[in-house]
Amino acid sequence: MFSQELWLENERKCAVVRKSKQGRKRPELLAVALGVKVHTFRGPHWCEYCANFMWGLIAQGVRCSDCGLNVHKQCSKHVPNDCQPDLKRIKKVYCCDLTTLVKAHNTQRPMVVDICIREIEARGLKSEGLYRVSGFTEHIDDVKMAFDREISNPDERLEAVHEVLMLLPPAHYETLRYLMIHLKKVTMNEKDNLMNAENLGIVFGPTLMRPPEDSTLTTLHDMRYQKLIVQILIENEDVLF
């Protein structure tokens, strides 16, 4: 009898502990589900929920990746899950939360689904091996990047690139500026040298945009983005520099 009462009491205590832990974890899991991530703010920042100052040098609070709301970590537990995603923050069609994407564009489903299905039904239903034969990775990546470029506002993209350029040390900025002026002149003779901004991006991208860590896998994964950035720098040299 004694052992049974002791066992029941122990079970009751364990249940209380488990419930307490679950209660602490739930807001954290909810924050992750909402796209809220710990963020380091540059300069003074105030919580948009409680209006108090966000103290510290790093990781002062959290930011919602969907709407850009900046709050204390503790305050994020009290923020309602009804934010409206900001289109300025939705930079990609792929690798983006489905709910976030459709809410940002006010659609029932992602536009990429409509476009792809419409094209397949218009001219691909009789193609041999439809959905069975794999496409070339290079072609697939080109299509994905095309959708991502379409969703981004060109002016906002140039503004973002310009802001990054302003963070470069003077020597790096001047060297890059001088090189882009030269490469722009190269593209002006495309009829003879067959080198447009895209081709030059392929050549100079891996050199100018090499990642800090010397990882072959990372380098191969970033090559298309490296090419795109250099292409943008060349085509908009007169605006960005």
HELIX and SHEET records of a PDB file:
HELIX    1   1 PHE A    2  ALA A   33  1                                  32    
HELIX    2   2 CYS A   75  LYS A   77  5                                   3    
HELIX    3   3 LEU A   87  ARG A   89  5                                   3    
HELIX    4   4 LEU A   98  HIS A  105  1                                   8    
HELIX    5   5 MET A  111  ARG A  123  1                                  13    
HELIX    6   6 THR A  137  ILE A  151  1                                  15    
HELIX    7   7 PRO A  154  LEU A  165  1                                  12    
HELIX    8   8 PRO A  170  THR A  187  1                                  18    
HELIX    9   9 GLU A  190  ASN A  193  1                                   4    
HELIX   10  10 ALA A  197  LEU A  208  1                                  12    
HELIX   11  11 THR A  216  GLU A  235  1                                  20    
HELIX   12  12 GLU A  237  LEU A  240  1                                   4    
SHEET    1   A 3 VAL A  36  HIS A  39  0                                        
SHEET    2   A 3 GLY A  61  CYS A  64 -1                                        
SHEET    3   A 3 ASN A  70  VAL A  71 -1                                        
END                                                                             
